[in-house]
C-alpha cells in the first residue's frame, strides 16, 4: 500500500493534510476537523448549532430580568421590614446577615433559572447578579446596621451568595 497523497487544507492554505471531510471530500487539517458521530467533517458540513439551553430569546431574557430584579427587590424589602418591625439582638444579626446572603443568592438564581425554563448562559448570570445586588443594596440602604463590612462572616456569606446566584444559571 502506498503513502497517502498529501493535500493542502481547503481552509488553511499551506497546511498539508491527508484528511478529508467525510461528506464533501474537501481536504481539512486537524485545526478544521469537527468530530461527529458519523465521522470527521469540515465546519460547514458539521452544521454546528448552539445548544437550545444556551439560546436566549428576547422573551426569555425579559422574563429572567424581571424575575431576578423582582425577587431581589422582594427579598430586600422583606428583610428590611423584618429588621425594622422585629427587634433582633445585635449578636443575632451577625448570623442573620450571612444566612440571608446565602439564601438570597440561591433564591435569585433559582428564580432566573425557573423563569427562563432552565436556560443557561452569561447573560442570565448577569441578571442573577443584578438581582442579588438589589437584594443586598435595599436592606443595606434602609437598615444602616444591616451590613458591617468588617464582619468576616457577612463577607463570606456575600461571596457564597454571589457564587450561588451564578451557579444556578451557569
C-alpha positions as CSV (number, residue, x, y, z in Angstrom):
1,X,0.0,0.0,0.0
2,X,1.4,3.4,-0.9
3,X,1.8,6.5,1.1
4,X,-1.4,8.7,1.3
5,X,-1.5,11.7,-1.0
6,X,-0.8,14.9,0.9
7,X,-3.1,17.8,0.0
8,X,-3.4,21.4,1.2
9,X,-6.2,22.2,3.7
10,X,-9.1,23.9,2.0
11,X,-9.4,26.5,4.8
12,X,-5.7,26.9,5.7
13,X,-3.6,27.2,2.6
14,X,-0.1,26.0,3.1
15,X,-1.0,23.4,5.7
16,X,-0.6,19.8,4.4
17,X,-3.1,17.2,5.3
18,X,-4.2,13.7,4.3
19,X,-7.6,14.0,6.0
20,X,-10.8,14.7,4.0
21,X,-14.3,15.7,5.1
22,X,-16.5,12.6,5.2
23,X,-19.3,14.4,3.4
24,X,-17.9,16.8,0.8
25,X,-14.4,15.3,0.5
26,X,-12.7,18.7,1.0
27,X,-9.2,18.3,2.4
28,X,-9.2,19.5,6.1
29,X,-6.4,19.9,8.6
30,X,-6.6,18.9,12.3
31,X,-7.5,22.5,13.2
32,X,-10.5,22.4,11.0
33,X,-11.8,19.0,11.7
34,X,-15.1,18.6,13.6
35,X,-15.6,15.1,15.1
36,X,-19.2,14.0,14.7
37,X,-20.9,10.6,15.4
38,X,-20.7,9.8,11.7
39,X,-17.0,10.8,11.2
40,X,-14.8,13.8,10.6
41,X,-16.4,16.7,8.9
42,X,-15.5,20.3,7.9
43,X,-17.2,23.1,9.8
44,X,-19.7,23.8,7.0
45,X,-20.8,20.1,6.7
46,X,-20.9,19.6,10.5
47,X,-23.6,22.3,10.8
48,X,-22.6,23.4,14.2
49,X,-25.5,24.9,16.1
50,X,-25.7,26.4,19.5
51,X,-27.4,24.2,22.1
52,X,-31.0,25.2,22.9
53,X,-30.1,25.5,26.5
54,X,-27.8,28.4,25.7
55,X,-30.1,30.1,23.2
56,X,-31.7,33.1,24.8
57,X,-34.7,34.7,23.1
58,X,-35.7,38.3,24.0
59,X,-38.8,37.0,25.7
60,X,-36.8,34.7,27.9
61,X,-34.3,37.5,28.6
62,X,-37.1,39.8,29.7
63,X,-38.6,37.1,31.9
64,X,-35.2,36.4,33.5
65,X,-34.5,40.1,34.1
66,X,-37.9,40.6,35.7
67,X,-37.6,37.5,37.9
68,X,-34.1,38.5,39.1
69,X,-35.0,42.1,39.8
70,X,-38.4,41.2,41.3
71,X,-37.1,38.5,43.7
72,X,-34.1,40.6,44.7
73,X,-36.4,43.6,45.5
74,X,-38.9,41.4,47.3
75,X,-36.2,39.8,49.4
76,X,-34.5,43.2,50.2
77,X,-37.8,44.8,51.2
78,X,-38.8,41.7,53.2
79,X,-35.6,41.6,55.3
80,X,-35.7,45.3,55.8
81,X,-39.2,45.2,57.0
82,X,-38.5,42.3,59.3
83,X,-35.5,44.1,60.8
84,X,-37.5,47.3,61.4
85,X,-40.5,45.6,62.9
86,X,-38.9,42.8,65.0
87,X,-36.3,43.8,67.5
88,X,-33.4,41.4,66.8
89,X,-30.5,41.4,69.2
90,X,-27.3,42.7,67.7
91,X,-25.4,39.5,68.1
92,X,-28.0,37.6,66.1
93,X,-27.7,40.0,63.2
94,X,-24.1,38.7,62.8
95,X,-25.7,35.3,61.9
96,X,-28.7,36.5,60.1
97,X,-26.8,38.6,57.5
98,X,-24.6,35.8,56.1
99,X,-27.6,33.4,56.1
100,X,-29.7,36.0,54.3
101,X,-27.0,36.5,51.6
102,X,-26.7,32.7,51.0
103,X,-30.5,32.3,50.8
104,X,-30.9,35.4,48.6
105,X,-28.2,34.2,46.2
106,X,-29.9,30.8,45.8
107,X,-33.4,32.3,45.5
108,X,-32.5,34.9,42.9
109,X,-30.5,32.4,40.8
110,X,-33.3,29.8,41.0
111,X,-35.9,32.4,40.1
112,X,-34.0,33.4,37.0
113,X,-33.4,29.8,36.1
114,X,-37.1,28.8,36.5
115,X,-38.4,31.9,34.7
116,X,-36.3,31.1,31.7
117,X,-37.1,27.4,31.5
118,X,-33.7,26.4,33.0
119,X,-31.7,28.1,30.3
120,X,-28.1,29.0,31.0
121,X,-25.5,31.5,29.9
122,X,-23.6,34.6,30.6
123,X,-26.5,37.0,30.2
124,X,-28.6,35.1,32.7
125,X,-25.6,35.1,35.1
126,X,-25.6,38.9,34.8
127,X,-29.3,39.0,35.5
128,X,-28.9,36.8,38.6
129,X,-26.1,39.0,39.8
130,X,-28.2,42.1,39.3
131,X,-31.0,40.6,41.4
132,X,-28.6,39.6,44.1
133,X,-27.0,43.1,44.3
134,X,-30.5,44.6,44.6
135,X,-31.2,42.1,47.4
136,X,-28.0,43.3,49.0
137,X,-28.4,47.1,48.4
138,X,-32.0,47.5,49.6
139,X,-31.5,46.4,53.2
140,X,-28.1,48.0,53.3
141,X,-29.6,51.4,52.5
142,X,-32.8,51.0,54.5
143,X,-31.3,49.5,57.7
144,X,-27.9,51.0,58.5
145,X,-26.8,48.3,60.9
146,X,-27.6,45.5,58.5
147,X,-24.2,45.2,56.8
148,X,-21.0,45.7,58.6
149,X,-18.1,45.2,56.1
150,X,-15.7,44.5,58.9
151,X,-17.7,41.3,59.7
152,X,-15.9,38.4,58.1
153,X,-19.0,36.1,58.3
154,X,-21.1,38.7,56.4
155,X,-18.4,39.0,53.7
156,X,-18.2,35.2,53.4
157,X,-22.0,35.0,53.1
158,X,-21.9,37.7,50.5
159,X,-19.3,35.8,48.4
160,X,-21.2,32.5,48.8
161,X,-24.4,34.2,47.8
162,X,-22.8,35.5,44.6
163,X,-21.5,32.1,43.8
164,X,-24.9,30.5,44.3
165,X,-26.7,33.1,42.2
166,X,-24.3,32.5,39.3
167,X,-24.2,28.7,39.8
168,X,-28.0,28.3,39.2
169,X,-27.7,29.7,35.6
170,X,-24.2,28.7,34.8
